[in-house]
Amino acid sequence: MGDRQAIGVGLLGLGTVGAEVYRLLQDGDALARAAGRPVVVKRVAVARPDRPRQVSVPAGVLGSNGLEIVTSPEIDIVVELIGGIEPARSYLLRALSSGKSVVTANKALLAAHGVELFAQAESSGAHLYFEASVGGGIPLIKPISESLVAARLQAITGILNGTTNFILTRMAHEGWSFEDALAEARRRGFAEADPADDVDGHDAAAKLAILATVAFRRHVRGVDVYREGISRITPRDFIYAKELGFGIKLLAIARIHDGEVEARVHPALVPLDHPLALVPDEFNAVLVEGADVGRIVFSGRGAGGAPTATAVVGDILAVARHLAAGVRGRSLIGAGTGTRVRPIEDVVVPYFLSLQVIDRPGVFARVAAAIGEEQVSIASIVQKSRGEVAEAILVTHDAPERAIRRVQDRLRALGVVKAISNVIRVEGSV
Ligand SMILES: NC(=O)c1ccc[n+]([C@@H]2O[C@H](COP(=O)([O-])OP(=O)(O)OC[C@H]3O[C@@H](n4cnc5c(N)ncnc54)[C@H](OP(=O)(O)O)[C@@H]3O)[C@@H](O)[C@H]2O)c1
């Protein structure tokens, strides 16, 4: 096949993911077979073209002019692997508005500006693919949006951040503090110098917003996701959780109820035999549930240049096949109306409470009575005497968040409760 019929690709970014994508795109014969037409990288733009690279790019192809890529008539598919909001957002809007298709791995951009990007793709008939934005090399977006389109998914529960799963796994297995486990994650290259994006749950919240948007076909933005990080989890929480039959994970949870979406990222107790409790170290997993399909679990490496690049190239080939067949792009979400997001106060789950109480007869009865006064019932309780002070570890039955907040106020007002060490939501079943 001659180059005239080739589908032109422009690559924005040649870093951890971009270099691996470029490498995979050198296998011209395999690409042409998969796409039905040759797929050729025509231009690559980076911030600093003179930097040494892991891949060798011909001098005429490598440059620093991203705008040229998104406006050049020889580019059909713009692949954005820069990251961050600007200039990625402006480049992609420009590309889509001139009918070019886009493949991106940029979760931060989609979670913040997905609405305008999807709308622009829809009005231009361009394709907008983003498999690599969630779960690295784990196929999630296509299975959820295509294979499961008829499944009417109702819930997504995921471990979407490898850094925090590594930290929590080390805390559970080694008994390490959060700080020591974070230091080990840094040593192994899993955590950035500034780990806030991971440990405070921002990264998982952005990915959950994308998954919820795809699964429920309604726009859910990163800012709509309630978020708590893992830094207040202690080794003692793991010990008590285990005694009660639970592990602790940073979960990303989205559900749909009568048109209202629930979306939250926070640490959670998970039964030790739950599929997500068994996901170790830096691995990711996503459990989707629908009335007709039951539970389906996807798991694997959620990041890394090579796995993520396979997802990007899978998208490039999917788009190339559509272009070869003359198929117009259709947005997954369409015009998309606003979504009502359930306030966290209305979310109903069981809770784990770890309390320090004065160790004398009658104290537990007072604690139980204070909890009962808010119509919250206790499913299990463990108590440990430590001299003057005892620890009381409780798991409640389902209770609304607002009731648990009132329970905490009541407990603080009881003279016999010295401290509320931690309050953690429970997922799975009690
Ligand atoms: N790394 C992963 O495991 C992973 C996994 C899933 C998704 N992602 C997503 O993939 C995207 C890329 O991540 P990455 O880890 O590959 O990032 P990275 O290693 O930091 O690479 C970024 C690339 O963008 C280039 N760049 C920066 N500003 C630019 C500009 N204004 N114009 C053109 N090029 C510019 C950089 O140029 P220089 O090389 O000259 O500095 C570099 O090549 C992000 O959205 C990230 O969230 C990454």
The ligand as an SDF file (V2000), in Angstrom:
LIG
                    3D

 48 52  0  0  0  0  0  0  0  0999 V2000
    3.4970    7.1210   33.0880 N   0  0  0  0  0  0  0  0  0  0  0  0
    2.4720    6.3040   33.2590 C   0  0  0  0  0  0  0  0  0  0  0  0
    2.6320    5.1790   33.7740 O   0  0  0  0  0  0  0  0  0  0  0  0
    1.0780    6.7010   32.8190 C   0  0  0  0  0  0  0  0  0  0  0  0
    0.0180    5.7790   32.9530 C   0  0  0  0  0  0  0  0  0  0  0  0
   -1.2640    6.1370   32.5170 C   0  0  0  0  0  0  0  0  0  0  0  0
   -1.4770    7.3790   31.9740 C   0  0  0  0  0  0  0  0  0  0  0  0
   -0.4170    8.2620   31.8890 N   0  0  0  0  0  0  0  0  0  0  0  0
   -0.7060    9.5890   31.3140 C   0  0  0  0  0  0  0  0  0  0  0  0
    0.0360    9.7190   30.1100 O   0  0  0  0  0  0  0  0  0  0  0  0
    0.4000   11.0850   29.9090 C   0  0  0  0  0  0  0  0  0  0  0  0
    1.9170   11.1790   29.7210 C   0  0  0  0  0  0  0  0  0  0  0  0
    2.5570   10.6870   30.8780 O   0  0  0  0  0  0  0  0  0  0  0  0
    4.1300   10.3780   30.9040 P   0  0  0  0  0  0  0  0  0  0  0  0
    4.3660    9.6360   32.1870 O   0  0  0  0  0  0  0  0  0  0  0  0
    4.5580    9.7640   29.6150 O   0  0  0  0  0  0  0  0  0  0  0  0
    4.7120   11.8660   31.0300 O   0  0  0  0  0  0  0  0  0  0  0  0
    6.2370   12.3540   30.8640 P   0  0  0  0  0  0  0  0  0  0  0  0
    7.1670   11.1900   30.9670 O   0  0  0  0  0  0  0  0  0  0  0  0
    6.4100   13.4910   31.7850 O   0  0  0  0  0  0  0  0  0  0  0  0
    6.3030   12.8870   29.3510 O   0  0  0  0  0  0  0  0  0  0  0  0
    5.6830   14.0920   28.9480 C   0  0  0  0  0  0  0  0  0  0  0  0
    6.1280   14.3970   27.5420 C   0  0  0  0  0  0  0  0  0  0  0  0
    5.4610   15.5860   27.0950 O   0  0  0  0  0  0  0  0  0  0  0  0
    6.4170   16.4720   26.5160 C   0  0  0  0  0  0  0  0  0  0  0  0
    5.9170   17.8330   26.6570 N   0  0  0  0  0  0  0  0  0  0  0  0
    5.7710   18.5770   27.7910 C   0  0  0  0  0  0  0  0  0  0  0  0
    5.2530   19.7800   27.4830 N   0  0  0  0  0  0  0  0  0  0  0  0
    5.0640   19.7800   26.1340 C   0  0  0  0  0  0  0  0  0  0  0  0
    4.5690   20.7490   25.2150 C   0  0  0  0  0  0  0  0  0  0  0  0
    4.1360   21.9460   25.6270 N   0  0  0  0  0  0  0  0  0  0  0  0
    4.5200   20.4240   23.8880 N   0  0  0  0  0  0  0  0  0  0  0  0
    4.9450   19.2160   23.4590 C   0  0  0  0  0  0  0  0  0  0  0  0
    5.4260   18.2560   24.2980 N   0  0  0  0  0  0  0  0  0  0  0  0
    5.4880   18.5470   25.6040 C   0  0  0  0  0  0  0  0  0  0  0  0
    7.6980   16.2110   27.2730 C   0  0  0  0  0  0  0  0  0  0  0  0
    8.8000   16.6910   26.5130 O   0  0  0  0  0  0  0  0  0  0  0  0
   10.3260   16.4400   26.9600 P   0  0  0  0  0  0  0  0  0  0  0  0
   10.5490   14.9600   26.8030 O   0  0  0  0  0  0  0  0  0  0  0  0
   11.1220   17.2390   26.0320 O   0  0  0  0  0  0  0  0  0  0  0  0
   10.3920   16.8820   28.3940 O   0  0  0  0  0  0  0  0  0  0  0  0
    7.6350   14.6810   27.4140 C   0  0  0  0  0  0  0  0  0  0  0  0
    8.1410   14.0760   26.2550 O   0  0  0  0  0  0  0  0  0  0  0  0
   -0.1340   11.8410   31.1350 C   0  0  0  0  0  0  0  0  0  0  0  0
   -1.3970   12.3810   30.8360 O   0  0  0  0  0  0  0  0  0  0  0  0
   -0.2730   10.7540   32.1900 C   0  0  0  0  0  0  0  0  0  0  0  0
   -1.2620   11.0390   33.1570 O   0  0  0  0  0  0  0  0  0  0  0  0
    0.8420    7.9540   32.2870 C   0  0  0  0  0  0  0  0  0  0  0  0
  1  2  1  0
  2  3  2  0
  2  4  1  0
  4  5  1  0
  4 48  2  0
  5  6  2  0
  6  7  1  0
  7  8  2  0
  8  9  1  0
  8 48  1  0
  9 10  1  0
  9 46  1  0
 10 11  1  0
 11 12  1  0
 11 44  1  0
 12 13  1  0
 13 14  1  0
 14 15  2  0
 14 16  1  0
 14 17  1  0
 17 18  1  0
 18 19  2  0
 18 20  1  0
 18 21  1  0
 21 22  1  0
 22 23  1  0
 23 24  1  0
 23 42  1  0
 24 25  1  0
 25 26  1  0
 25 36  1  0
 26 27  1  0
 26 35  1  0
 27 28  2  0
 28 29  1  0
 29 30  1  0
 29 35  2  0
 30 31  1  0
 30 32  2  0
 32 33  1  0
 33 34  2  0
 34 35  1  0
 36 37  1  0
 36 42  1  0
 37 38  1  0
 38 39  2  0
 38 40  1  0
 38 41  1  0
 42 43  1  0
 44 45  1  0
 44 46  1  0
 46 47  1  0
M  CHG  2   8   1  16  -1
M  END
$$$$
